[in-house]
Amino acid sequence: MLENSFVMVSIILIINIVYVSFFTIRMILTLKGQRYLAACLSMIEVVIYVLGLGLVLQNLNEIQNLIAYAVGYGIGVIVGMKIEEKLALGYITVNVITAEWDKDVPKLLREKGYGVTDWQAHGLEGNRMAMQILTPRKFELKLYDTIKSLDPKAFIIAYEPKTIHGGFWVKSVKRGKLFK
């Protein structure tokens, strides 16, 4: 009987980890406008959900099943977030302010394939160079490292753009010409 109880707890735990991972990824896909992929994923997700919840409801007198369900849910959130980090869907816009005029930072970043728009800015301590850089999210950390290597004191702010339209860079990304 103890072996059956352990197997049931393990099954419920695994089912809920998978379900919540799918749920987390589906929500992220929905937020990023990937509606058809999110809809397909949700069909699989609901089957897994019904199976897991059914196992718990059939054995409500076994508290370890409910605990396994709750623990699986928590672990599933973490696993789903880790999967999404690895997928790194979408793009990121990074605003950079630097005092490094002599290094021609925009040119160096463009040579690496980043879309850079730059302009002169004025800060508390004088003239600065401001840049807006667009990159796929999977290259986000690499971009930060590149910027920090060019200017360790650079001021960096990043956000995800909701809509991107126009510009040579977007066309190049769609053709797969950048970051090879």
LINTADA-V175354 format. One record per helix or strand of 2 or more residues. SS is the DSSP state (h for helix, s for strand). FROM is the first residue (numbers start at 1). LEN is the number of residues. If there is no record, write none. Layout:
BEGIN
ss	from	len
SS	FROM	LEN
SS	FROM	LEN
END
This chain:
BEGIN
ss	from	len
h	2	30
h	35	24
h	63	25
s	91	8
h	105	7
s	115	9
s	126	11
h	137	14
s	155	5
h	168	7
END
